[in-house]
Amino acid sequence: MTRAGIVFLIVVIINCLIAAVYLLWYLVFKRDQDNRKQYIMHTVIMVLCPVIGPLFFLCGFLKYHFLRFGDRDLSDVEFSKSRHNPRLKADEERERNIVPVEEAILISDKEKKRKNMLNVLLGETDEALSSIAMALNSDDSEVAHYAASFLQSKLDVFRENVRRAMQIIQEKESREEPCTEDILALIRYMEQLLKQKVLTQLEQTDYVGQMEGLCQKVYDMAKDQIDPICYSGICRLLIDLKAYDRAEVWGERFAAQYPDQLQAYKLRMRLYFEMEEKDKFFETLDQLKSSNVVIDNQTLKLIRMVQQ
């Protein structure tokens, strides 16, 4: 073998030893199992690219740990926990066991039912309180206890948040400070829970009355700031409570301020249907048909049905 061949063989052997030491160091001594694939890939590159591969990773390591070029601009850095978004690995075992609330309740195996119910409660549940309330009637007392405890804690938070927000609004009103944005934010917050009907009838009636009072304040101060979501929310809640006269007032205000909103017509049609006001129902339907509002499939089916 020529001298050049011997030198090349020695370089390859040393390169392979460096790659092996690199892999052993990270997987055995540092025990970094999370990045196993990354280190294996680095090792393969070192073996396939003798000298160049190890030098490339060595230069990157030295630059990252020892070299600093220029001053770092920290003017846009805010050291706040609210800005910190930790990247956590998914809990695959838990994710596989998450099922809809209705299915979690119907599972016959008690152990699985309890585990699935806990997984559901640990997820994003602010929009699913009414479904969780179904578990209160479960034949498994522990599942019912989980649901009752969870709902109670959520409702306690809701009551306290509403109380504090009301207090802030009243304080601002006493100082004659603008509070329209605070009132609108509270209306939207209350509507998100009240529409799920998880409170007792007495509490539901009381909170809907408070929400209506807030809507009236905004209507008196700056009605142009009431959006269709707020109108829809208060109308729907009042209809559910069968407070038809009050619902009709807000329905008419909704239609007058937002005549191009389909929901303004649908809510009044539902109201007049429940009130058995046939003339007003068809009058609203005719208004909808003569308007330029885009009609969805559900409303279109209703129109075809009543015309038959």
VMD Tcl script that draws the C-alpha trace (Angstrom):
set ca {
  {0.00 0.00 0.00}
  {1.32 3.44 -0.88}
  {2.02 6.11 1.69}
  {-0.96 8.18 0.52}
  {-3.27 5.16 0.96}
  {-1.94 4.56 4.48}
  {-2.52 8.21 5.41}
  {-6.07 8.09 3.97}
  {-6.83 4.88 5.92}
  {-5.54 6.43 9.16}
  {-7.67 9.55 8.58}
  {-10.77 7.41 7.97}
  {-10.14 5.35 11.13}
  {-9.58 8.47 13.25}
  {-12.71 10.04 11.71}
  {-14.80 6.97 12.59}
  {-13.43 6.98 16.15}
  {-14.36 10.66 16.53}
  {-17.87 9.94 15.24}
  {-18.24 6.99 17.63}
  {-16.99 9.04 20.59}
  {-19.43 11.83 19.66}
  {-22.37 9.41 19.60}
  {-21.38 7.67 22.84}
  {-20.81 10.97 24.62}
  {-24.33 12.27 23.95}
  {-26.28 9.02 24.25}
  {-24.42 7.32 27.10}
  {-22.76 10.01 29.21}
  {-25.15 12.93 28.68}
  {-28.16 10.57 28.37}
  {-29.95 12.89 25.97}
  {-32.54 10.44 24.66}
  {-34.92 13.11 23.36}
  {-32.53 14.09 20.55}
  {-31.36 10.58 19.69}
  {-32.22 10.87 15.99}
  {-30.35 14.16 15.70}
  {-27.12 12.74 17.12}
  {-27.35 9.60 15.00}
  {-27.77 11.79 11.91}
  {-24.72 13.85 12.90}
  {-22.69 10.66 13.31}
  {-23.72 9.39 9.87}
  {-22.68 12.72 8.31}
  {-19.28 12.53 10.05}
  {-18.69 9.03 8.72}
  {-19.75 9.86 5.18}
  {-17.84 13.17 5.12}
  {-14.41 12.48 6.72}
  {-12.64 15.49 8.23}
  {-15.14 17.98 6.78}
  {-18.07 16.58 8.80}
  {-16.37 16.70 12.22}
  {-14.86 20.12 11.49}
  {-18.25 21.51 10.52}
  {-19.90 20.43 13.79}
  {-16.83 21.48 15.80}
  {-16.91 25.00 14.33}
  {-20.63 25.25 15.06}
  {-20.07 24.14 18.66}
  {-17.23 26.64 19.21}
  {-19.15 29.54 17.65}
  {-22.26 28.86 19.72}
  {-20.47 28.51 23.06}
  {-17.44 30.80 22.84}
  {-17.76 33.36 20.06}
  {-19.90 36.50 20.21}
  {-19.99 38.93 17.30}
  {-21.38 42.40 18.04}
  {-23.73 43.57 20.74}
  {-27.06 41.89 21.17}
  {-30.17 44.02 20.75}
  {-32.36 43.40 23.80}
  {-34.65 46.38 23.30}
  {-37.54 44.15 22.23}
  {-37.10 41.55 24.95}
  {-39.65 41.50 27.75}
  {-38.79 39.27 30.69}
  {-42.32 38.26 31.51}
  {-43.82 34.84 32.14}
  {-46.81 35.87 30.04}
  {-44.54 35.96 26.98}
  {-43.11 32.50 27.68}
  {-44.68 29.71 25.67}
  {-43.13 26.43 26.79}
  {-42.92 23.73 24.13}
  {-43.85 20.51 25.86}
  {-43.97 17.10 24.30}
  {-47.46 15.75 23.84}
  {-48.70 13.19 26.32}
  {-49.55 10.59 23.67}
  {-51.12 8.16 26.14}
  {-53.49 10.83 27.43}
  {-54.28 12.19 23.96}
  {-55.26 8.73 22.75}
  {-57.74 8.44 25.63}
  {-59.52 11.76 25.07}
  {-63.05 11.20 23.78}
  {-66.18 13.37 23.56}
  {-67.90 13.89 26.92}
  {-71.00 11.99 25.85}
  {-68.93 8.92 24.95}
  {-66.90 9.13 28.15}
  {-70.12 8.91 30.17}
  {-71.50 5.94 28.21}
  {-68.45 3.69 28.65}
  {-69.44 0.69 30.77}
  {-66.02 -0.11 32.26}
  {-65.80 2.00 35.45}
  {-62.02 2.36 35.46}
  {-61.91 3.49 31.83}
  {-64.91 5.76 32.37}
  {-63.19 7.51 35.27}
  {-59.91 7.85 33.39}
  {-61.61 9.24 30.29}
  {-63.67 11.64 32.35}
  {-60.53 13.01 34.00}
  {-58.86 13.41 30.60}
  {-61.89 15.34 29.34}
  {-61.87 17.64 32.39}
  {-58.16 18.33 31.96}
  {-58.71 19.51 28.39}
  {-60.20 22.75 27.06}
  {-63.68 22.64 28.62}
  {-64.93 26.22 28.76}
  {-67.22 25.56 25.77}
  {-68.35 22.11 26.96}
  {-69.79 22.73 30.42}
  {-73.30 21.71 29.36}
  {-71.96 18.35 28.14}
  {-70.00 17.82 31.35}
  {-73.19 18.52 33.30}
  {-74.63 15.36 31.72}
  {-72.17 13.35 33.80}
  {-73.98 14.44 36.98}
  {-76.56 11.74 36.20}
  {-73.93 9.02 35.67}
  {-74.49 5.68 37.43}
  {-70.86 5.83 38.59}
  {-70.78 8.02 41.71}
  {-67.09 8.85 41.24}
  {-67.63 10.14 37.69}
  {-70.58 12.20 38.92}
  {-68.36 13.54 41.72}
  {-65.64 14.53 39.22}
  {-68.18 16.40 37.10}
  {-69.86 18.09 40.10}
  {-66.55 19.26 41.57}
  {-65.34 20.56 38.22}
  {-68.57 22.41 37.43}
  {-68.69 23.90 40.91}
  {-65.16 25.27 40.58}
  {-65.92 26.73 37.12}
  {-69.14 28.35 38.33}
  {-67.41 29.79 41.41}
  {-64.81 31.38 39.13}
  {-67.60 32.75 36.91}
  {-69.49 34.25 39.85}
  {-66.34 35.86 41.28}
  {-65.26 37.26 37.90}
  {-68.70 38.78 37.31}
  {-68.76 40.27 40.82}
  {-65.33 41.86 40.39}
  {-66.13 43.17 36.91}
  {-69.39 44.69 38.16}
  {-67.52 46.36 41.00}
  {-64.94 47.86 38.60}
  {-67.71 49.17 36.33}
  {-69.56 50.75 39.24}
  {-66.35 52.40 40.50}
  {-65.66 53.83 37.05}
  {-69.22 55.09 36.77}
  {-68.93 56.81 40.15}
  {-65.78 58.58 38.93}
  {-67.49 59.32 35.60}
  {-64.81 57.44 33.71}
  {-65.56 55.70 30.37}
  {-66.41 52.04 30.93}
  {-68.12 50.93 27.70}
  {-65.32 48.54 26.78}
  {-65.44 46.96 30.25}
  {-69.19 46.45 29.97}
  {-68.96 44.89 26.50}
  {-66.19 42.56 27.64}
  {-68.32 41.44 30.61}
  {-71.37 40.90 28.38}
  {-69.40 38.60 26.08}
  {-67.90 36.73 29.04}
  {-71.30 36.17 30.66}
  {-72.89 35.08 27.38}
  {-70.28 32.35 26.88}
  {-71.36 30.58 30.07}
  {-75.04 31.49 30.27}
  {-75.76 30.03 26.82}
  {-74.66 26.61 28.13}
  {-77.44 26.57 30.76}
  {-75.45 25.03 33.59}
  {-76.74 27.35 36.33}
  {-79.92 26.82 38.32}
  {-83.05 28.41 36.87}
  {-83.01 31.09 39.56}
  {-79.36 32.01 38.96}
  {-79.79 31.85 35.18}
  {-82.68 34.31 35.39}
  {-80.74 36.62 37.68}
  {-77.57 36.69 35.55}
  {-79.52 37.13 32.31}
  {-81.23 40.09 33.97}
  {-77.83 41.53 34.91}
  {-76.58 40.99 31.38}
  {-79.66 42.71 29.96}
  {-79.04 45.66 32.29}
  {-75.47 45.92 30.99}
  {-76.71 45.81 27.40}
  {-79.18 48.59 28.21}
  {-76.36 50.74 29.63}
  {-74.33 50.39 26.46}
  {-77.43 50.99 24.33}
  {-78.11 54.23 26.20}
  {-74.48 55.42 26.13}
  {-73.19 54.22 22.75}
  {-75.50 51.77 21.01}
  {-73.32 51.79 17.88}
  {-70.74 49.80 19.88}
  {-73.13 46.88 20.46}
  {-72.17 44.22 17.93}
  {-74.40 41.46 16.46}
  {-72.89 38.90 18.85}
  {-74.14 40.84 21.89}
  {-77.60 41.31 20.35}
  {-77.82 37.63 19.42}
  {-76.71 36.55 22.88}
  {-79.23 38.59 24.87}
  {-82.10 37.77 22.47}
  {-81.41 34.04 22.62}
  {-81.08 33.99 26.41}
  {-84.33 35.92 26.90}
  {-86.17 33.60 24.51}
  {-84.87 30.59 26.45}
  {-86.26 32.17 29.64}
  {-89.58 32.78 27.82}
  {-89.23 36.50 28.52}
  {-90.80 37.14 25.14}
  {-91.70 40.81 25.57}
  {-88.12 41.75 26.50}
  {-86.72 39.52 23.76}
  {-88.92 41.26 21.19}
  {-87.54 44.66 22.23}
  {-83.97 43.54 21.70}
  {-84.88 41.71 18.50}
  {-86.35 44.88 17.02}
  {-83.30 46.88 18.10}
  {-81.07 44.24 16.51}
  {-82.96 44.39 13.21}
  {-83.01 48.20 13.20}
  {-79.27 48.53 13.79}
  {-78.11 45.54 11.69}
  {-80.70 44.97 8.94}
  {-78.13 43.02 6.90}
  {-77.63 40.34 9.57}
  {-79.39 37.02 8.99}
  {-79.42 36.28 12.72}
  {-81.61 39.35 13.35}
  {-84.36 37.73 11.26}
  {-83.88 34.17 12.47}
  {-84.10 35.11 16.15}
  {-87.31 37.10 15.62}
  {-88.82 34.26 13.59}
  {-88.01 31.84 16.39}
  {-89.47 34.29 18.92}
  {-92.75 34.72 17.03}
  {-92.99 30.98 16.41}
  {-92.75 30.28 20.15}
  {-95.19 33.12 20.88}
  {-97.53 31.64 18.26}
  {-97.67 35.05 16.58}
  {-98.36 33.82 13.06}
  {-98.80 37.23 11.46}
  {-95.55 38.62 12.88}
  {-93.73 35.43 11.90}
  {-94.71 35.71 8.24}
  {-94.14 39.46 8.28}
  {-90.54 38.88 9.40}
  {-90.16 36.10 6.84}
  {-91.35 38.44 4.06}
  {-88.88 41.09 5.23}
  {-86.09 38.54 5.00}
  {-87.12 37.43 1.50}
  {-87.23 41.00 0.24}
  {-83.85 41.91 1.75}
  {-80.38 41.38 0.31}
  {-79.30 39.12 3.18}
  {-77.62 35.88 2.14}
  {-79.76 32.98 3.42}
  {-78.22 29.78 4.75}
  {-79.49 26.27 3.96}
  {-81.39 25.91 7.24}
  {-83.39 29.11 6.68}
  {-83.94 28.24 3.03}
  {-85.47 24.89 4.04}
  {-87.71 26.71 6.52}
  {-88.95 29.10 3.82}
  {-89.70 26.23 1.45}
  {-91.51 24.33 4.20}
  {-93.81 27.19 5.22}
  {-94.62 27.98 1.58}
  {-95.89 24.48 0.89}
}
mol new
graphics top color blue
foreach p $ca { graphics top sphere $p radius 0.5 }
foreach p [lrange $ca 0 end-1] q [lrange $ca 1 end] { graphics top cylinder $p $q radius 0.2 }
display resetview
